[in-house]
Every structure is written in C-alpha cells, then in structure tokens.
Amino acid sequence: MNEENTVFHKIIRREIPANIVFEDERVIAFRDIQPVSSTHILIVPKKTIRSLDAVTGDDSELIGHIVCIAAELARSEGVSESGYRLVANTGERAGQSVFQLHFHLLGGRPFAWPPG
Ligand code: 5GP
C-alpha cells in the first residue's frame, strides 16, 4: 500500500469518519474502532512515519509531544490514577496492522504482564 494512504491518513484527511478527541497541527487522536478497554485512543502523528522503527532523531520533539498528549488524554479520560498503558506495536509480529506510526492509549481495566 502507498505509505501515505493508510486508514489513518484517510482519517487525517477526513475521508473517513472517526471519533476525534484531540487534534493540533502535528498530531491527531481518535477512539479505536474496536476498543479493547473502556479507554482506547489512538494517537497518530500527521507526518508519514511507517512505524516506530522508522523514527529518527529529527522526530524526537514530535515523539515527546505525543507522549505529553497521551498523559494529558489519560488525565482527561480519568484513567491516570487507576493506571494505563501507552503501546506502539512495531512490526507485524508485534501486532502492528496499520503501517502509520500510532500509539495506543489503553485504560479503564487491569492489564496483565507480560503482554500476550
Ligand atoms: P495496530 O494493530 O496497528 O497496533 O493498531 C491498529 C488499530 O487501528 C487497531 O486497534 C484497529 O482496531 C484500529 N483501526 C483500524 N481501522 C480503523 C478505523 O477505520 N478507525 C478507527 N478509529 N480505528 C481503526
């Protein structure tokens, strides 16, 4: 698939709908269509980056910005005290299915360790 034509690019371009909870010039965050916990938000950079494996030093400010947004969303979702996870599945073997970098913000229930 064209690297700029993932389902998340289509959401960024408003070609398909999503339940958007945050957006600025660099980042969009929306609720996962198949949530695995009561809070399940995807935080996605607008810059095309295939996965965490494609991140470079030029992206450090962007990644820091995303982590700050995740912490803020966790607070606004009311899960910061009960606990949450920020997950970037990287590569098919780790569960990545959409090849545009994204972080899952998961909260609202207990999570086991190690992950499956
Ligand atoms: P991954 O498997 O790549 O780590 O995560 C991709 C996530 O995107 C999955 O949790 C999946 O449910 C979600 N997803 C796939 N297509 C759509 C969509 O069209 N809209 C939304 N909101 N989420 C999607």
Backbone and ligand atoms as CSV (ligand in chain L), in Angstrom:
chain,resi,resn,atom,element,x,y,z
A,1,MET,N,N,0.847,-1.210,0.000
A,1,MET,CA,C,0.000,0.000,0.000
A,1,MET,C,C,0.880,1.257,0.000
A,2,ASN,N,N,0.391,2.277,-0.700
A,2,ASN,CA,C,1.055,3.576,-0.667
A,2,ASN,C,C,1.203,4.024,0.800
A,3,GLU,N,N,2.408,4.412,1.167
A,3,GLU,CA,C,2.681,4.750,2.576
A,3,GLU,C,C,1.847,5.910,3.080
A,4,GLU,N,N,1.304,6.731,2.152
A,4,GLU,CA,C,0.518,7.895,2.579
A,4,GLU,C,C,-0.973,7.635,2.440
A,5,ASN,N,N,-1.338,6.382,2.327
A,5,ASN,CA,C,-2.749,6.083,2.089
A,5,ASN,C,C,-3.299,5.040,3.058
A,6,THR,N,N,-2.772,5.026,4.272
A,6,THR,CA,C,-3.328,4.113,5.265
A,6,THR,C,C,-4.674,4.651,5.735
A,7,VAL,N,N,-5.390,3.818,6.473
A,7,VAL,CA,C,-6.683,4.245,7.008
A,7,VAL,C,C,-6.514,5.474,7.916
A,8,PHE,N,N,-5.370,5.592,8.576
A,8,PHE,CA,C,-5.168,6.751,9.460
A,8,PHE,C,C,-4.947,8.032,8.643
A,9,HIS,N,N,-4.278,7.926,7.496
A,9,HIS,CA,C,-4.171,9.093,6.612
A,9,HIS,C,C,-5.560,9.532,6.148
A,10,LYS,N,N,-6.416,8.550,5.880
A,10,LYS,CA,C,-7.777,8.886,5.426
A,10,LYS,C,C,-8.554,9.590,6.541
A,11,ILE,N,N,-8.308,9.189,7.791
A,11,ILE,CA,C,-8.951,9.881,8.919
A,11,ILE,C,C,-8.396,11.295,9.036
A,12,ILE,N,N,-7.082,11.445,8.913
A,12,ILE,CA,C,-6.462,12.776,8.990
A,12,ILE,C,C,-7.049,13.687,7.904
A,13,ARG,N,N,-7.258,13.133,6.693
A,13,ARG,CA,C,-7.777,13.930,5.568
A,13,ARG,C,C,-9.300,14.039,5.586
A,14,ARG,N,N,-9.932,13.469,6.635
A,14,ARG,CA,C,-11.396,13.493,6.784
A,14,ARG,C,C,-12.099,12.751,5.650
A,15,GLU,N,N,-11.426,11.755,5.083
A,15,GLU,CA,C,-12.071,10.951,4.033
A,15,GLU,C,C,-12.932,9.851,4.645
A,16,ILE,N,N,-12.588,9.439,5.874
A,16,ILE,CA,C,-13.464,8.537,6.615
A,16,ILE,C,C,-13.647,9.113,8.022
A,17,PRO,N,N,-14.802,8.833,8.636
A,17,PRO,CA,C,-15.088,9.441,9.938
A,17,PRO,C,C,-14.330,8.766,11.075
A,18,ALA,N,N,-14.154,9.498,12.136
A,18,ALA,CA,C,-13.554,8.948,13.360
A,18,ALA,C,C,-14.028,9.801,14.526
A,19,ASN,N,N,-13.986,9.210,15.700
A,19,ASN,CA,C,-14.353,9.936,16.921
A,19,ASN,C,C,-13.075,10.610,17.438
A,20,ILE,N,N,-12.858,11.834,16.969
A,20,ILE,CA,C,-11.602,12.547,17.249
A,20,ILE,C,C,-11.694,13.203,18.627
A,21,VAL,N,N,-10.671,12.969,19.450
A,21,VAL,CA,C,-10.679,13.527,20.806
A,21,VAL,C,C,-9.624,14.619,20.981
A,22,PHE,N,N,-8.679,14.705,20.051
A,22,PHE,CA,C,-7.644,15.746,20.120
A,22,PHE,C,C,-7.073,15.937,18.725
A,23,GLU,N,N,-6.739,17.183,18.402
A,23,GLU,CA,C,-6.027,17.443,17.143
A,23,GLU,C,C,-5.275,18.755,17.258
A,24,ASP,N,N,-4.062,18.777,16.740
A,24,ASP,CA,C,-3.352,20.034,16.527
A,24,ASP,C,C,-2.642,19.922,15.180
A,25,GLU,N,N,-1.695,20.798,14.911
A,25,GLU,CA,C,-1.080,20.798,13.571
A,25,GLU,C,C,-0.203,19.577,13.312
A,26,ARG,N,N,0.223,18.901,14.385
A,26,ARG,CA,C,1.158,17.778,14.220
A,26,ARG,C,C,0.575,16.406,14.516
A,27,VAL,N,N,-0.511,16.381,15.271
A,27,VAL,CA,C,-0.997,15.116,15.839
A,27,VAL,C,C,-2.527,15.059,15.799
A,28,ILE,N,N,-3.049,13.834,15.615
A,28,ILE,CA,C,-4.487,13.618,15.772
A,28,ILE,C,C,-4.674,12.419,16.709
A,29,ALA,N,N,-5.727,12.450,17.513
A,29,ALA,CA,C,-6.035,11.329,18.406
A,29,ALA,C,C,-7.519,11.032,18.293
A,30,PHE,N,N,-7.850,9.748,18.163
A,30,PHE,CA,C,-9.251,9.345,17.979
A,30,PHE,C,C,-9.463,7.980,18.625
A,31,ARG,N,N,-10.734,7.666,18.887
A,31,ARG,CA,C,-11.045,6.400,19.567
A,31,ARG,C,C,-10.913,5.230,18.596
A,32,ASP,N,N,-10.334,4.135,19.105
A,32,ASP,CA,C,-10.172,2.936,18.293
A,32,ASP,C,C,-11.544,2.383,17.928
A,33,ILE,N,N,-11.662,1.903,16.687
A,33,ILE,CA,C,-12.947,1.390,16.200
A,33,ILE,C,C,-13.297,0.050,16.854
A,34,GLN,N,N,-12.292,-0.666,17.349
A,34,GLN,CA,C,-12.527,-1.946,18.034
A,34,GLN,C,C,-11.823,-1.904,19.384
A,35,PRO,N,N,-12.396,-1.149,20.340
A,35,PRO,CA,C,-11.693,-0.925,21.604
A,35,PRO,C,C,-11.493,-2.209,22.402
A,36,VAL,N,N,-10.335,-2.306,23.044
A,36,VAL,CA,C,-10.049,-3.464,23.898
A,36,VAL,C,C,-10.102,-3.082,25.382
A,37,SER,N,N,-10.420,-1.827,25.652
A,37,SER,CA,C,-10.616,-1.362,27.031
A,37,SER,C,C,-11.504,-0.129,26.944
A,38,SER,N,N,-12.057,0.298,28.082
A,38,SER,CA,C,-13.044,1.385,28.015
A,38,SER,C,C,-12.414,2.677,27.495
A,39,THR,N,N,-11.149,2.912,27.829
A,39,THR,CA,C,-10.397,3.969,27.144
A,39,THR,C,C,-9.451,3.298,26.166
A,40,HIS,N,N,-9.636,3.565,24.888
A,40,HIS,CA,C,-8.730,3.038,23.853
A,40,HIS,C,C,-8.642,4.105,22.760
A,41,ILE,N,N,-7.608,4.905,22.870
A,41,ILE,CA,C,-7.407,6.043,21.962
A,41,ILE,C,C,-6.139,5.802,21.167
A,42,LEU,N,N,-6.190,6.118,19.882
A,42,LEU,CA,C,-5.006,6.035,19.022
A,42,LEU,C,C,-4.459,7.446,18.824
A,43,ILE,N,N,-3.165,7.601,19.074
A,43,ILE,CA,C,-2.514,8.906,18.942
A,43,ILE,C,C,-1.549,8.802,17.768
A,44,VAL,N,N,-1.768,9.629,16.753
A,44,VAL,CA,C,-1.127,9.437,15.448
A,44,VAL,C,C,-0.472,10.740,14.982
A,45,PRO,N,N,0.814,10.694,14.621
A,45,PRO,CA,C,1.415,11.897,14.020
A,45,PRO,C,C,0.858,12.105,12.618
A,46,LYS,N,N,0.741,13.348,12.193
A,46,LYS,CA,C,0.278,13.623,10.820
A,46,LYS,C,C,1.395,13.388,9.810
A,47,LYS,N,N,2.636,13.530,10.248
A,47,LYS,CA,C,3.766,13.211,9.379
A,47,LYS,C,C,3.745,11.711,9.065
A,48,THR,N,N,3.987,11.369,7.807
A,48,THR,CA,C,4.015,9.951,7.438
A,48,THR,C,C,5.265,9.288,8.009
A,49,ILE,N,N,5.030,8.349,8.937
A,49,ILE,CA,C,6.112,7.558,9.542
A,49,ILE,C,C,5.552,6.145,9.642
A,50,ARG,N,N,6.203,5.196,8.992
A,50,ARG,CA,C,5.653,3.846,8.856
A,50,ARG,C,C,5.477,3.115,10.197
A,51,SER,N,N,6.426,3.282,11.084
A,51,SER,CA,C,6.355,2.614,12.389
A,51,SER,C,C,7.402,3.247,13.300
A,52,LEU,N,N,7.436,2.783,14.537
A,52,LEU,CA,C,8.456,3.294,15.462
A,52,LEU,C,C,9.855,3.012,14.914
A,53,ASP,N,N,9.979,1.948,14.134
A,53,ASP,CA,C,11.273,1.581,13.573
A,53,ASP,C,C,11.784,2.610,12.557
A,54,ALA,N,N,10.891,3.458,12.051
A,54,ALA,CA,C,11.289,4.460,11.050
A,54,ALA,C,C,11.546,5.826,11.682
A,55,VAL,N,N,11.401,5.932,12.991
A,55,VAL,CA,C,11.617,7.208,13.681
A,55,VAL,C,C,13.110,7.540,13.697
A,56,THR,N,N,13.432,8.807,13.502
A,56,THR,CA,C,14.826,9.266,13.567
A,56,THR,C,C,14.945,10.376,14.611
A,57,GLY,N,N,16.162,10.823,14.808
A,57,GLY,CA,C,16.406,11.908,15.755
A,57,GLY,C,C,15.629,13.168,15.408
A,58,ASP,N,N,15.325,13.363,14.125
A,58,ASP,CA,C,14.544,14.539,13.716
A,58,ASP,C,C,13.138,14.521,14.314
A,59,ASP,N,N,12.697,13.337,14.738
A,59,ASP,CA,C,11.325,13.193,15.245
A,59,ASP,C,C,11.252,13.279,16.766
A,60,SER,N,N,12.380,13.546,17.426
A,60,SER,CA,C,12.343,13.440,18.892
A,60,SER,C,C,11.363,14.423,19.529
A,61,GLU,N,N,11.281,15.615,18.983
A,61,GLU,CA,C,10.337,16.575,19.573
A,61,GLU,C,C,8.891,16.117,19.347
A,62,LEU,N,N,8.627,15.601,18.152
A,62,LEU,CA,C,7.285,15.096,17.823
A,62,LEU,C,C,6.894,13.948,18.752
A,63,ILE,N,N,7.824,13.025,18.969
A,63,ILE,CA,C,7.511,11.873,19.838
A,63,ILE,C,C,7.288,12.342,21.270
A,64,GLY,N,N,8.097,13.283,21.724
A,64,GLY,CA,C,7.895,13.846,23.063
A,64,GLY,C,C,6.532,14.523,23.177
A,65,HIS,N,N,6.146,15.218,22.125
A,65,HIS,CA,C,4.839,15.885,22.082
A,65,HIS,C,C,3.722,14.843,22.199
A,66,ILE,N,N,3.858,13.735,21.478
A,66,ILE,CA,C,2.841,12.672,21.519
A,66,ILE,C,C,2.728,12.094,22.930
A,67,VAL,N,N,3.861,11.874,23.573
A,67,VAL,CA,C,3.827,11.310,24.938
A,67,VAL,C,C,3.143,12.287,25.893
A,68,CYS,N,N,3.397,13.575,25.733
A,68,CYS,CA,C,2.730,14.574,26.582
A,68,CYS,C,C,1.223,14.584,26.321
A,69,ILE,N,N,0.824,14.455,25.060
A,69,ILE,CA,C,-0.608,14.401,24.719
A,69,ILE,C,C,-1.230,13.159,25.357
A,70,ALA,N,N,-0.522,12.038,25.309
A,70,ALA,CA,C,-1.037,10.799,25.913
A,70,ALA,C,C,-1.293,10.999,27.401
A,71,ALA,N,N,-0.354,11.606,28.094
A,71,ALA,CA,C,-0.520,11.822,29.540
A,71,ALA,C,C,-1.702,12.755,29.809
A,72,GLU,N,N,-1.853,13.774,28.970
A,72,GLU,CA,C,-2.972,14.715,29.135
A,72,GLU,C,C,-4.302,14.017,28.855
A,73,LEU,N,N,-4.346,13.187,27.805
A,73,LEU,CA,C,-5.579,12.456,27.492
A,73,LEU,C,C,-5.914,11.466,28.608
A,74,ALA,N,N,-4.896,10.811,29.165
A,74,ALA,CA,C,-5.136,9.878,30.276
A,74,ALA,C,C,-5.785,10.618,31.441
A,75,ARG,N,N,-5.309,11.839,31.698
A,75,ARG,CA,C,-5.912,12.632,32.778
A,75,ARG,C,C,-7.352,12.988,32.429
A,76,SER,N,N,-7.585,13.453,31.194
A,76,SER,CA,C,-8.954,13.879,30.843
A,76,SER,C,C,-9.905,12.692,30.748
A,77,GLU,N,N,-9.392,11.500,30.463
A,77,GLU,CA,C,-10.226,10.291,30.430
A,77,GLU,C,C,-10.480,9.734,31.827
A,78,GLY,N,N,-9.752,10.260,32.820
A,78,GLY,CA,C,-9.936,9.808,34.196
A,78,GLY,C,C,-9.269,8.484,34.510
A,79,VAL,N,N,-8.219,8.135,33.748
A,79,VAL,CA,C,-7.554,6.845,33.995
A,79,VAL,C,C,-6.138,7.011,34.564
A,80,SER,N,N,-5.723,8.243,34.772
A,80,SER,CA,C,-4.323,8.424,35.173
A,80,SER,C,C,-4.052,7.850,36.555
A,81,GLU,N,N,-5.054,7.893,37.434
A,81,GLU,CA,C,-4.820,7.354,38.778
A,81,GLU,C,C,-4.972,5.840,38.810
A,82,SER,N,N,-5.907,5.305,38.034
A,82,SER,CA,C,-6.118,3.840,38.038
A,82,SER,C,C,-5.056,3.120,37.213
A,83,GLY,N,N,-4.390,3.819,36.319
A,83,GLY,CA,C,-3.304,3.229,35.545
A,83,GLY,C,C,-3.674,3.036,34.088
A,84,TYR,N,N,-2.682,3.116,33.242
A,84,TYR,CA,C,-2.923,2.974,31.804
A,84,TYR,C,C,-1.645,2.535,31.115
A,85,ARG,N,N,-1.786,2.172,29.839
A,85,ARG,CA,C,-0.627,1.811,29.019
A,85,ARG,C,C,-0.567,2.667,27.773
A,86,LEU,N,N,0.656,2.914,27.330
A,86,LEU,CA,C,0.900,3.565,26.042
A,86,LEU,C,C,1.733,2.581,25.234
A,87,VAL,N,N,1.160,2.100,24.113
A,87,VAL,CA,C,1.736,0.964,23.398
A,87,VAL,C,C,1.918,1.309,21.924
A,88,ALA,N,N,3.083,0.987,21.383
A,88,ALA,CA,C,3.300,1.113,19.938
A,88,ALA,C,C,3.698,-0.264,19.408
A,89,ASN,N,N,2.732,-1.006,18.877
A,89,ASN,CA,C,3.051,-2.275,18.235
A,89,ASN,C,C,3.920,-1.961,17.014
A,90,THR,N,N,5.044,-2.626,16.919
A,90,THR,CA,C,6.021,-2.271,15.887
A,90,THR,C,C,6.392,-3.510,15.085
A,91,GLY,N,N,5.851,-3.576,13.856
A,91,GLY,CA,C,6.078,-4.747,13.008
A,91,GLY,C,C,4.948,-5.757,13.165
A,92,GLU,N,N,4.727,-6.525,12.108
A,92,GLU,CA,C,3.608,-7.465,12.091
A,92,GLU,C,C,3.654,-8.460,13.246
A,93,ARG,N,N,4.851,-8.939,13.561
A,93,ARG,CA,C,4.995,-9.948,14.614
A,93,ARG,C,C,4.627,-9.391,15.984
A,94,ALA,N,N,4.723,-8.088,16.138
A,94,ALA,CA,C,4.343,-7.454,17.405
A,94,ALA,C,C,2.899,-6.971,17.386
A,95,GLY,N,N,2.186,-7.266,16.291
A,95,GLY,CA,C,0.766,-6.926,16.247
A,95,GLY,C,C,0.418,-5.681,15.464
A,96,GLN,N,N,1.394,-5.059,14.789
A,96,GLN,CA,C,1.065,-3.855,14.014
A,96,GLN,C,C,0.271,-4.250,12.769
A,97,SER,N,N,-0.866,-3.591,12.573
A,97,SER,CA,C,-1.699,-3.883,11.395
A,97,SER,C,C,-1.889,-2.658,10.509
A,98,VAL,N,N,-1.680,-1.463,11.056
A,98,VAL,CA,C,-1.760,-0.229,10.261
A,98,VAL,C,C,-0.364,0.388,10.248
A,99,PHE,N,N,0.175,0.562,9.040
A,99,PHE,CA,C,1.573,0.980,8.930
A,99,PHE,C,C,1.719,2.483,8.768
A,100,GLN,N,N,1.136,3.178,9.737
A,100,GLN,CA,C,1.398,4.582,10.035
A,100,GLN,C,C,1.590,4.605,11.551
A,101,LEU,N,N,2.699,5.189,12.004
A,101,LEU,CA,C,3.008,5.195,13.438
A,101,LEU,C,C,1.796,5.608,14.267
A,102,HIS,N,N,1.532,4.868,15.323
A,102,HIS,CA,C,0.457,5.236,16.242
A,102,HIS,C,C,0.743,4.619,17.605
A,103,PHE,N,N,0.251,5.294,18.617
A,103,PHE,CA,C,0.372,4.825,19.994
A,103,PHE,C,C,-1.042,4.551,20.507
A,104,HIS,N,N,-1.218,3.366,21.107
A,104,HIS,CA,C,-2.487,3.031,21.751
A,104,HIS,C,C,-2.431,3.545,23.183
A,105,LEU,N,N,-3.406,4.353,23.584
A,105,LEU,CA,C,-3.587,4.712,24.989
A,105,LEU,C,C,-4.715,3.823,25.517
A,106,LEU,N,N,-4.361,2.939,26.445
A,106,LEU,CA,C,-5.294,1.930,26.954
A,106,LEU,C,C,-5.500,2.139,28.442
A,107,GLY,N,N,-6.754,2.180,28.873
A,107,GLY,CA,C,-7.008,2.345,30.297
A,107,GLY,C,C,-8.423,1.926,30.639
A,108,GLY,N,N,-8.683,1.847,31.925
A,108,GLY,CA,C,-10.033,1.545,32.375
A,108,GLY,C,C,-10.222,0.123,32.847
A,109,ARG,N,N,-9.158,-0.677,32.809
A,109,ARG,CA,C,-9.219,-2.039,33.360
A,109,ARG,C,C,-7.794,-2.461,33.708
A,110,PRO,N,N,-7.655,-3.560,34.486
A,110,PRO,CA,C,-6.293,-4.038,34.774
A,110,PRO,C,C,-5.685,-4.670,33.524
A,111,PHE,N,N,-4.378,-4.608,33.412
A,111,PHE,CA,C,-3.652,-5.233,32.300
A,111,PHE,C,C,-2.620,-6.201,32.853
A,112,ALA,N,N,-2.531,-7.360,32.191
A,112,ALA,CA,C,-1.573,-8.374,32.639
A,112,ALA,C,C,-0.175,-8.061,32.124
A,113,TRP,N,N,0.800,-8.616,32.815
A,113,TRP,CA,C,2.182,-8.558,32.359
A,113,TRP,C,C,2.826,-9.925,32.545
A,114,PRO,N,N,3.534,-10.505,31.609
A,114,PRO,CA,C,3.850,-9.941,30.300
A,114,PRO,C,C,2.647,-9.925,29.373
A,115,PRO,N,N,2.655,-9.038,28.365
A,115,PRO,CA,C,1.550,-8.979,27.411
A,115,PRO,C,C,1.543,-10.231,26.530
A,116,GLY,N,N,0.414,-10.541,25.945
A,116,GLY,CA,C,0.288,-11.732,25.101
A,116,GLY,C,C,1.010,-11.573,23.783
L,1,5GP,P1,P,-2.168,-1.923,15.353
L,1,5GP,O1,O,-2.751,-3.307,15.182
L,1,5GP,O2,O,-1.536,-1.471,14.039
L,1,5GP,O3,O,-1.271,-1.753,16.522
L,1,5GP,O4,O,-3.392,-0.967,15.648
L,1,5GP,C1,C,-4.285,-0.555,14.665
L,1,5GP,C2,C,-5.568,-0.187,15.353
L,1,5GP,O5,O,-6.339,0.580,14.452
L,1,5GP,C3,C,-6.430,-1.390,15.767
L,1,5GP,O6,O,-6.636,-1.363,17.172
L,1,5GP,C4,C,-7.732,-1.176,14.985
L,1,5GP,O7,O,-8.868,-1.532,15.721
L,1,5GP,C5,C,-7.681,0.308,14.663
L,1,5GP,N1,N,-8.383,0.673,13.438
L,1,5GP,C6,C,-8.288,0.060,12.229
L,1,5GP,N2,N,-9.056,0.685,11.331
L,1,5GP,C7,C,-9.651,1.717,11.986
L,1,5GP,C8,C,-10.581,2.725,11.573
L,1,5GP,O8,O,-11.031,2.814,10.435
L,1,5GP,N3,N,-10.964,3.623,12.521
L,1,5GP,C9,C,-10.501,3.577,13.799
L,1,5GP,N4,N,-10.939,4.507,14.651
L,1,5GP,N5,N,-9.626,2.635,14.225
L,1,5GP,C10,C,-9.211,1.718,13.318
